[in-house]
């Protein structure tokens, strides 16, 4: 993660993608939308770079496998 990486919250993701809340969570479950990252006990957001990758190519987006 770069030093300029930002975490964005749901409202921003909704505005930037044009998707509904339920569609975002369905796509996360399918692996076709970036997963959230936990930022506090009750808060989560998305890495802005992951959302930008999805916006650039939503049809071919797949969650990256974590490196072992």
Backbone bond lengths (Angstrom), bond angles and torsions (degrees), N, CA, C in turn:
res aa  C-N    CA-C-N  psi(-1)  N-CA   C-N-CA  omega(-1)  CA-C   N-CA-C  phi
1 X - - - 1.450 - - 1.523 108.30 -
2 X 1.315 117.03 129.68 1.452 121.20 -178.73 1.530 110.90 -75.60
3 X 1.319 115.72 165.63 1.459 120.76 179.67 1.528 111.54 -66.34
4 X 1.327 117.78 -23.44 1.459 120.96 -177.71 1.534 112.45 -96.10
5 X 1.319 117.44 4.50 1.467 121.14 178.99 1.520 109.62 -61.74
6 X 1.334 116.10 132.70 1.458 121.77 178.79 1.511 109.53 -114.31
7 X 1.315 115.20 151.01 1.459 122.13 171.54 1.526 106.07 -103.94
8 X 1.329 115.76 127.83 1.460 119.53 -179.88 1.529 109.26 -114.51
9 X 1.310 115.39 148.50 1.465 121.42 -175.36 1.525 110.69 -91.90
10 X 1.331 115.92 173.07 1.455 123.30 -173.48 1.527 113.13 -55.20
11 X 1.323 118.52 -45.65 1.466 120.69 -177.73 1.525 110.77 -57.62
12 X 1.313 117.33 -42.35 1.465 121.50 179.03 1.523 110.97 -66.47
13 X 1.336 116.64 -41.01 1.469 121.09 178.43 1.530 109.82 -62.98
14 X 1.319 117.18 -43.75 1.468 121.18 177.73 1.529 110.54 -59.37
15 X 1.324 117.03 -46.16 1.463 121.66 -179.48 1.528 111.48 -63.78
16 X 1.321 117.13 -43.15 1.470 120.78 -175.21 1.515 113.11 -74.87
17 X 1.335 117.78 -32.41 1.463 119.97 -175.70 1.525 113.21 -94.92
18 X 1.316 117.32 -26.69 1.455 120.62 -175.71 1.525 113.21 77.81
19 X 1.323 116.70 7.51 1.463 121.34 179.19 1.522 110.21 -88.44
20 X 1.327 115.88 159.94 1.461 120.00 173.78 1.525 108.78 -84.78
21 X 1.315 115.44 163.19 1.464 121.43 178.43 1.531 111.05 -57.25
22 X 1.328 117.16 -46.44 1.463 119.99 -177.71 1.529 111.40 -65.93
23 X 1.326 117.76 -35.73 1.465 120.47 178.22 1.522 110.74 -66.47
24 X 1.324 116.82 -40.65 1.471 119.55 178.40 1.525 110.34 -59.44
25 X 1.345 117.53 -49.05 1.466 119.54 -177.78 1.532 112.19 -68.14
26 X 1.325 117.77 -31.95 1.472 120.27 175.54 1.519 109.94 -66.21
27 X 1.330 117.08 -43.98 1.463 121.28 179.90 1.531 111.41 -66.24
28 X 1.323 118.00 -35.20 1.469 120.51 175.56 1.526 108.74 -60.64
29 X 1.330 117.00 -45.70 1.467 121.24 -179.67 1.529 111.35 -62.50
30 X 1.335 117.28 -33.61 1.465 121.86 179.11 1.529 112.28 -79.58
31 X 1.338 117.22 -14.18 1.463 120.97 -177.17 1.521 113.13 83.36
32 X 1.344 117.02 16.77 1.461 120.38 -178.38 1.529 112.82 -109.47
33 X 1.323 116.34 16.26 1.460 122.47 176.50 1.517 106.89 -148.89
34 X 1.332 118.02 145.95 1.472 120.32 -178.59 1.528 112.76 -57.88
35 X 1.315 115.54 140.94 1.464 121.48 175.92 1.512 110.51 -76.86
36 X 1.322 114.62 157.33 1.458 120.97 176.04 1.526 110.18 -75.65
37 X 1.328 115.37 158.29 1.457 122.04 170.42 1.518 107.45 -117.00
38 X 1.308 116.19 137.69 1.463 121.59 -179.30 1.526 108.69 -74.92
39 X 1.339 116.45 129.39 1.461 119.91 179.85 1.523 112.64 -116.24
40 X 1.320 116.73 -11.39 1.459 121.91 174.63 1.524 107.76 -163.58
41 X 1.312 117.04 -178.03 1.461 120.81 -179.11 1.527 111.16 -57.70
42 X 1.325 116.35 -42.65 1.468 120.27 -176.62 1.523 113.38 -115.71
43 X 1.325 117.64 11.66 1.462 119.61 -176.12 1.515 112.69 -126.32
44 X 1.311 114.96 148.77 1.456 121.50 176.67 1.518 108.28 -147.70
45 X 1.305 115.13 159.90 1.461 120.78 178.04 1.513 108.72 -154.15
46 X 1.301 115.62 -170.79 1.458 121.61 -179.90 1.512 109.41 -122.15
47 X 1.328 116.30 148.14 1.462 120.55 171.96 1.526 107.43 -69.75
48 X 1.318 116.31 128.52 1.454 120.38 -178.16 1.527 111.39 -59.70
49 X 1.319 117.64 -37.01 1.465 120.71 179.91 1.527 111.39 -63.03
50 X 1.332 117.63 -37.10 1.463 120.81 178.65 1.525 110.85 -67.51
51 X 1.327 117.14 -40.21 1.462 120.94 177.68 1.527 109.49 -65.70
52 X 1.333 117.15 -40.07 1.466 120.23 178.27 1.526 111.28 -63.18
53 X 1.348 117.55 -38.77 1.473 120.50 177.09 1.524 110.02 -63.81
54 X 1.341 117.14 -41.18 1.463 120.40 179.20 1.531 109.95 -64.38
55 X 1.325 117.71 -44.89 1.465 121.74 -179.28 1.534 110.28 -61.00
56 X 1.324 116.95 -38.00 1.465 120.90 -179.06 1.524 112.47 -65.99
57 X 1.332 117.91 -31.57 1.467 120.76 -177.36 1.532 110.66 -155.03
58 X 1.339 117.50 72.29 1.469 119.65 -175.03 1.527 114.10 -65.04
59 X 1.318 118.58 -31.87 1.471 120.80 -176.63 1.527 112.16 -69.29
60 X 1.319 117.30 -32.32 1.468 120.47 -176.48 1.523 113.23 -105.72
61 X 1.334 118.50 5.96 1.465 120.21 -178.09 1.521 110.70 -67.75
62 X 1.307 116.02 133.45 1.471 123.18 171.43 1.514 106.90 -137.03
63 X 1.321 116.44 141.43 1.457 122.35 178.21 1.525 108.58 -59.26
64 X 1.331 116.81 132.18 1.462 120.66 178.54 1.504 110.13 -71.03
65 X 1.321 116.04 140.46 1.458 121.08 176.76 1.517 109.57 -74.92
66 X 1.328 119.34 136.07 1.471 120.24 178.01 1.530 110.85 -65.84
67 X 1.327 116.29 141.64 1.456 121.27 178.27 1.525 110.05 -70.57
68 X 1.309 116.59 141.45 1.470 120.03 -179.17 1.491 110.75 -97.10
